[in-house]
Amino acid sequence: MGFDIETVRAAYPALAEGFRHFDAAAGSLVAEPVARAAHGVYTSAVANRSDAFEPGRRAIGILNTARVAVADLVGGDPAGVIFGNSATSLTYLMARTLAATWQPGDEVVVSRLDHDSNVRPWVQVAAEAGVTVRWADFDPATGELPTGQYADLVNERTRLVAVTAASNAIGTRPDVPAIAALAHAAGALVYVDGVHATPHQPTDVAALGADFYVTSAYKWSGPHVAACVADPALLAGLRPAKLLPSSDAVPERFEFGTPSFASLAGVTAAVDHLAGLDSTATGTRRERLLTSLSAVRDYEAGLFAKLVDGLAGIDGVRLCPAPEDRCPTVSFRLRDQHPAATSALLGEAGICAFAGDYYAWEYFTTVGLRDSGGAVRASIYHYTTAEDVDVLLDALRSAA
């Protein structure tokens, strides 16, 4: 059967409420196995980690199992999986930790295409450390992030290059491997924001050239937990600020306080869920993830083409330019209507689509739309249907 949309949708109880969801770029619905896994922890004897008694050993097992699951999802090493509350908080942690080793005259490179969580932490710690910030610009006419500019931006003084694997505003997928190769040739580290990309395609952190890769489980059917994945050997050389009694082991030294074991159980369940989206997938969980997320990419691409073609054909809809090969996310405006008004109009029809700048601060500032409300964003997820797309397009045609 392979990827079957009705079978896929059956795993999401919230879909029974009847809303048309184009809001997954802000956060997906939670799959039923994830809720069940979290409930199982909440109703079991699990409180905190200890190897002295069974409930404590359960907590240890939940955490270790979640590390393996995330490593399978992105092709990383479980010993390099750091959990935190959000991608933003993890990036701030890494920015502060890395900046402690920087000197005045060093440089970092950030992109105006990125979510602000992969911009502002680096800009702020650079200012504190006397480090120069260099900016990679996207082409407003195409939405592309030209790779060639990095040859001029990166040099022997560059300590880090921060770049997104996919724009959360317009879906652009930069050529991260090529950018990483330029950075590594100069001796710089590469920090990749994979929050928007991970749900829509297979991920291999080594192939990307990512020294750090951050992802959020709530964007791929899981709970509100994020992970930063890196080589344990790289992490071993970093010294974050921490409490004296807390573990100094990697990756625990980067994790503050007691984690939510219920949420971590949900992370594992979400990864298992993703691995089963294609019923023909076989082999290890990693192999099943690659098969299933390839099927997801193909399904979403077909549906997204229908959405973009439909939007382009509506008089009064203006699309934010973006490459054809992108994650299934589009931003647009309807005539001279404020984006928030368009979002509210769609909401009255039971259609969920965000409006604003979605924290893509630099992108919307560059294109001149931030101060006037940004744009409306419609994103496809693997539970979206062709009927959902038709309902959205019909609503916009009526409004136009």
C-alpha positions as CSV (number, residue, x, y, z in Angstrom):
1,M,0.0,0.0,0.0
2,G,2.9,2.4,0.7
3,F,1.9,5.9,1.8
4,D,-1.9,5.9,2.3
5,I,-3.4,9.2,3.3
6,E,-6.5,7.8,5.0
7,T,-4.3,5.4,7.1
8,V,-2.0,8.3,7.9
9,R,-4.8,10.6,9.0
10,A,-6.4,7.9,11.2
11,A,-3.4,8.3,13.5
12,Y,-4.4,11.9,14.3
13,P,-7.5,12.1,16.6
14,A,-7.6,15.9,16.4
15,L,-8.4,15.7,12.7
16,A,-11.9,14.6,13.7
17,E,-12.6,18.1,14.8
18,G,-12.8,19.1,11.1
19,F,-10.4,22.0,10.8
20,R,-8.3,22.4,7.7
21,H,-4.8,22.5,8.9
22,F,-2.2,24.6,7.0
23,D,-0.4,25.6,10.2
24,A,2.0,22.7,10.6
25,A,5.0,25.0,10.0
26,A,4.1,26.5,13.4
27,G,3.4,23.1,14.9
28,S,1.9,19.9,13.8
29,L,-0.9,17.9,15.4
30,V,0.2,15.2,17.8
31,A,-0.1,11.6,16.6
32,E,-2.1,9.2,18.8
33,P,0.9,6.9,19.7
34,V,2.7,10.0,21.1
35,A,-0.2,10.9,23.4
36,R,-0.4,7.2,24.5
37,A,3.3,7.0,25.2
38,A,3.2,10.2,27.3
39,H,0.1,9.0,29.2
40,G,1.9,5.7,29.9
41,V,4.7,7.6,31.7
42,Y,2.3,9.9,33.6
43,T,0.4,6.8,34.9
44,S,3.5,4.8,35.8
45,A,6.1,4.9,38.6
46,V,8.5,7.3,36.9
47,A,9.8,10.3,38.8
48,N,13.6,10.8,38.3
49,R,16.7,9.0,37.3
50,S,18.4,6.5,39.6
51,D,20.0,3.1,39.0
52,A,19.1,2.0,42.6
53,F,15.4,1.1,41.9
54,E,13.2,0.2,39.0
55,P,11.2,3.5,38.6
56,G,14.5,5.4,38.5
57,R,15.9,2.9,35.9
58,R,12.8,3.5,33.8
59,A,13.5,7.2,33.7
60,I,17.1,6.5,32.6
61,G,15.8,4.1,29.9
62,I,13.3,6.6,28.6
63,L,16.0,9.3,28.2
64,N,18.5,6.9,26.5
65,T,15.8,5.5,24.2
66,A,14.8,9.0,23.1
67,R,18.4,9.8,22.3
68,V,18.6,6.8,20.0
69,A,15.3,7.7,18.3
70,V,16.4,11.2,17.4
71,A,19.8,9.9,16.2
72,D,17.9,7.5,13.9
73,L,15.8,10.3,12.7
74,V,18.7,12.6,11.6
75,G,21.5,10.1,11.2
76,G,23.4,11.2,14.2
77,D,25.1,9.6,17.3
78,P,22.9,9.0,20.3
79,A,25.7,10.2,22.6
80,G,25.6,13.6,20.9
81,V,21.8,14.2,21.2
82,I,21.1,17.1,23.6
83,F,17.5,17.7,24.7
84,G,16.0,21.1,25.6
85,N,12.8,23.0,25.8
86,S,13.1,24.5,22.3
87,A,15.4,25.1,19.4
88,T,15.7,28.7,20.5
89,S,16.9,27.8,24.0
90,L,19.3,25.2,22.7
91,T,20.8,27.6,20.2
92,Y,21.2,30.3,22.9
93,L,23.0,27.6,25.0
94,M,25.3,26.7,22.2
95,A,25.9,30.3,21.2
96,R,27.0,31.2,24.8
97,T,29.1,28.1,25.1
98,L,30.9,28.6,21.8
99,A,31.3,32.4,22.2
100,A,33.3,31.8,25.4
101,T,36.1,30.5,23.1
102,W,36.0,33.4,20.6
103,Q,38.3,36.4,20.5
104,P,37.8,40.0,19.2
105,G,38.6,39.9,15.5
106,D,36.9,36.5,15.0
107,E,33.8,36.4,12.7
108,V,30.5,34.5,12.4
109,V,28.3,34.3,9.4
110,V,24.5,34.3,9.6
111,S,21.7,34.4,7.0
112,R,18.9,36.8,6.4
113,L,16.8,33.8,5.3
114,D,16.8,32.2,8.7
115,H,14.3,32.1,11.6
116,D,15.5,34.6,14.2
117,S,16.4,31.7,16.5
118,N,19.4,31.0,14.3
119,V,20.3,34.7,13.9
120,R,19.8,36.7,17.1
121,P,21.7,34.4,19.5
122,W,24.8,34.6,17.3
123,V,24.4,38.3,16.7
124,Q,24.0,38.9,20.4
125,V,26.9,36.8,21.7
126,A,29.1,38.2,18.9
127,A,28.5,41.7,20.1
128,E,29.4,40.7,23.7
129,A,32.6,39.0,22.5
130,G,33.7,41.7,20.1
131,V,33.2,39.4,17.1
132,T,32.3,40.6,13.6
133,V,29.0,39.4,12.1
134,R,28.8,38.9,8.4
135,W,25.5,38.5,6.6
136,A,24.5,36.1,3.8
137,D,21.7,37.7,1.7
138,F,19.0,36.0,-0.2
139,D,17.7,37.1,-3.6
140,P,14.3,38.7,-3.0
141,A,13.3,38.1,-6.6
142,T,13.8,34.3,-6.4
143,G,13.9,33.5,-2.7
144,E,17.2,31.7,-3.3
145,L,20.2,31.9,-0.9
146,P,23.1,32.1,-3.3
147,T,25.9,29.7,-2.3
148,G,28.6,31.6,-4.1
149,Q,28.5,34.5,-1.7
150,Y,29.9,32.3,1.1
151,A,33.3,32.1,-0.7
152,D,33.6,35.8,0.1
153,L,31.9,35.7,3.5
154,V,34.0,32.9,5.0
155,N,37.7,33.3,5.8
156,E,40.3,32.1,8.3
157,R,38.8,34.3,11.0
158,T,35.4,32.7,10.7
159,R,34.5,30.6,13.7
160,L,30.9,29.6,12.8
161,V,28.4,29.6,10.0
162,A,24.7,29.5,10.9
163,V,22.3,28.5,8.2
164,T,18.8,27.0,7.8
165,A,18.1,23.7,6.1
166,A,14.8,25.2,5.0
167,S,13.2,28.6,5.4
168,N,10.2,28.6,7.6
169,A,8.8,31.5,5.7
170,I,9.1,30.4,2.0
171,G,10.5,26.9,2.2
172,T,13.8,27.6,0.4
173,R,16.3,24.8,0.8
174,P,19.8,26.3,0.7
175,D,22.7,24.2,-0.5
176,V,23.8,23.4,3.0
177,P,26.5,20.8,2.0
178,A,28.2,23.3,-0.3
179,I,28.0,26.0,2.3
180,A,29.4,23.6,5.0
181,A,32.2,22.6,2.7
182,L,33.3,26.2,2.4
183,A,33.1,26.7,6.1
184,H,35.0,23.6,7.0
185,A,37.7,24.4,4.5
186,A,38.3,27.6,6.6
187,G,38.2,25.7,9.9
188,A,34.7,27.0,10.9
189,L,31.9,25.1,12.5
190,V,28.4,24.9,10.9
191,Y,25.2,25.2,12.9
192,V,22.2,24.1,10.9
193,D,18.6,25.0,11.9
194,G,16.7,21.8,10.8
195,V,13.4,22.7,12.5
196,H,11.5,23.3,9.3
197,A,13.2,20.8,7.1
198,T,13.1,17.6,9.3
199,P,9.4,16.8,9.0
200,H,9.4,16.9,5.2
201,Q,12.4,14.9,4.0
202,P,15.0,12.4,5.0
203,T,17.8,13.9,7.1
204,D,21.5,13.0,7.2
205,V,23.5,15.3,9.4
206,A,26.8,14.0,8.0
207,A,25.8,14.5,4.4
208,L,24.7,18.1,5.3
209,G,28.0,18.8,6.9
210,A,26.3,20.0,10.0
211,D,28.5,20.2,13.1
212,F,25.3,21.0,15.1
213,Y,21.8,20.2,13.9
214,V,18.7,21.4,15.8
215,T,15.2,20.1,15.4
216,S,11.9,20.4,17.3
217,A,9.7,17.3,17.9
218,Y,6.5,19.4,17.9
219,K,7.1,20.0,14.2
220,W,7.0,16.3,13.4
221,S,4.0,15.0,15.3
222,G,5.6,15.0,18.7
223,P,5.7,16.9,22.0
224,H,7.2,20.3,22.7
225,V,10.8,19.1,23.1
226,A,13.8,20.1,20.9
227,A,17.1,18.4,20.3
228,C,20.5,19.6,19.2
229,V,22.6,16.8,17.6
230,A,26.4,17.0,17.4
231,D,29.5,14.8,17.4
232,P,30.1,13.7,21.0
233,A,33.9,14.4,20.5
234,L,33.1,18.0,19.5
235,L,30.8,18.4,22.5
236,A,33.5,17.0,24.8
237,G,35.6,20.0,24.1
238,L,32.9,22.5,25.1
239,R,32.3,23.7,28.6
240,P,28.8,25.2,29.2
241,A,28.0,27.0,32.4
242,K,26.3,24.4,34.7
243,L,25.5,23.5,38.3
244,L,28.4,22.0,40.2
245,P,26.5,18.8,41.2
246,S,25.1,18.1,37.8
247,S,26.7,15.6,35.5
248,D,29.8,16.6,33.6
249,A,29.3,13.8,31.0
250,V,28.4,14.4,27.4
251,P,25.6,15.1,26.5
252,E,24.2,15.5,30.0
253,R,26.4,18.5,30.8
254,F,24.3,20.5,28.3
255,E,21.0,19.6,29.8
256,F,19.6,21.6,32.7
257,G,17.4,20.2,35.4
258,T,15.1,17.2,35.3
259,P,13.6,16.5,31.9
260,S,10.0,15.7,31.1
261,F,10.2,11.9,30.9
262,A,6.6,11.8,29.5
263,S,7.6,14.1,26.7
264,L,10.8,12.1,26.0
265,A,8.7,9.0,25.7
266,G,6.6,11.0,23.2
267,V,9.7,11.8,21.2
268,T,10.4,8.1,20.7
269,A,6.8,7.4,19.8
270,A,6.9,10.2,17.3
271,V,10.0,8.9,15.6
272,D,8.4,5.4,15.5
273,H,5.3,6.9,14.0
274,L,7.3,8.7,11.2
275,A,9.1,5.4,10.5
276,G,5.7,3.7,9.8
277,L,4.2,6.3,7.5
278,D,5.0,4.1,4.5
279,S,3.6,0.6,5.1
280,T,6.2,-1.0,2.7
281,A,9.2,0.3,4.7
282,T,11.4,-2.4,6.1
283,G,14.7,-2.8,7.8
284,T,16.1,-0.9,10.8
285,R,14.2,2.1,12.1
286,R,16.7,4.3,10.4
287,E,16.0,2.6,7.1
288,R,12.3,2.8,7.6
289,L,12.5,6.5,8.3
290,L,14.4,7.1,5.1
291,T,11.7,5.2,3.1
292,S,8.8,6.8,4.9
293,L,10.1,10.4,4.8
294,S,11.0,9.9,1.1
295,A,7.3,8.9,0.5
296,V,6.2,12.0,2.6
297,R,8.4,14.3,0.5
298,D,6.8,12.9,-2.7
299,Y,3.3,13.1,-1.4
300,E,3.7,16.6,-0.1
301,A,5.4,17.8,-3.2
302,G,2.4,16.8,-5.4
303,L,-0.1,18.4,-3.1
304,F,2.0,21.5,-2.7
305,A,2.3,22.0,-6.5
306,K,-1.5,21.9,-6.6
307,L,-1.7,24.6,-3.8
308,V,0.9,26.9,-5.4
309,D,-0.6,26.6,-8.9
310,G,-4.1,27.3,-7.4
311,L,-2.8,30.4,-5.5
312,A,-1.0,31.7,-8.5
313,G,-4.3,31.5,-10.5
314,I,-6.3,33.7,-8.1
315,D,-6.6,37.3,-9.1
316,G,-5.4,39.4,-6.1
317,V,-3.1,36.8,-4.5
318,R,0.6,37.8,-4.5
319,L,3.0,35.1,-3.7
320,C,6.4,35.6,-2.0
321,P,8.9,34.4,-4.5
322,A,10.6,31.1,-3.7
323,P,12.4,28.4,-5.6
324,E,10.4,25.5,-7.1
325,D,12.4,22.9,-5.1
326,R,11.4,23.9,-1.6
327,C,9.8,22.6,1.5
328,P,6.0,22.7,1.2
329,T,5.5,26.2,2.6
330,V,4.2,29.3,0.8
331,S,3.6,32.8,2.0
332,F,1.3,35.2,0.3
333,R,-0.9,38.3,0.5
334,L,-4.5,38.9,-0.6
335,R,-4.9,42.2,-2.4
336,D,-4.3,45.1,0.1
337,Q,-5.8,43.2,3.0
338,H,-3.8,43.0,6.2
339,P,-2.5,39.4,6.6
340,A,-4.0,39.2,10.0
341,A,-7.4,39.9,8.5
342,T,-6.9,37.3,5.9
343,S,-5.9,34.8,8.5
344,A,-9.0,35.6,10.5
345,L,-11.3,35.3,7.5
346,L,-9.9,31.9,6.8
347,G,-10.2,31.0,10.4
348,E,-13.9,31.7,10.3
349,A,-14.2,29.1,7.6
350,G,-12.3,26.6,9.8
351,I,-9.0,27.0,8.0
352,C,-5.9,27.3,10.1
353,A,-3.2,29.5,8.5
354,F,-0.9,31.8,10.4
355,A,-0.2,35.4,9.5
356,G,2.7,37.6,10.5
357,D,6.5,37.3,10.3
358,Y,6.7,33.8,12.0
359,Y,10.0,35.0,13.5
360,A,11.5,35.3,10.0
361,W,12.5,38.8,11.1
362,E,15.3,39.4,8.6
363,Y,13.4,37.9,5.7
364,F,10.3,40.1,6.1
365,T,12.4,43.2,6.9
366,T,14.4,42.7,3.7
367,V,11.3,42.3,1.5
368,G,9.7,45.3,3.1
369,L,6.6,43.5,4.5
370,R,7.4,43.1,8.2
371,D,6.0,46.5,9.3
372,S,2.8,46.0,7.4
373,G,2.0,42.6,8.8
374,G,4.2,40.1,7.1
375,A,2.2,37.6,5.1
376,V,-0.2,34.6,5.3
377,R,1.6,31.2,5.5
378,A,0.1,27.9,4.2
379,S,2.1,24.8,4.8
380,I,1.5,21.2,3.7
381,Y,2.0,18.3,6.1
382,H,1.7,14.6,5.6
383,Y,-1.9,14.6,6.8
384,T,-3.1,17.4,4.4
385,T,-5.5,16.3,1.7
386,A,-6.3,17.5,-1.8
387,E,-9.7,18.4,-0.4
388,D,-8.1,20.6,2.2
389,V,-6.3,22.4,-0.6
390,D,-9.5,22.9,-2.6
391,V,-11.3,24.3,0.5
392,L,-8.5,26.8,1.1
393,L,-8.4,27.9,-2.6
394,D,-12.2,28.3,-2.7
395,A,-12.1,30.4,0.4
396,L,-9.5,32.7,-1.1
397,R,-11.3,32.9,-4.4
398,S,-14.5,34.0,-2.6
399,A,-12.5,36.6,-0.6
400,A,-10.7,38.0,-3.6
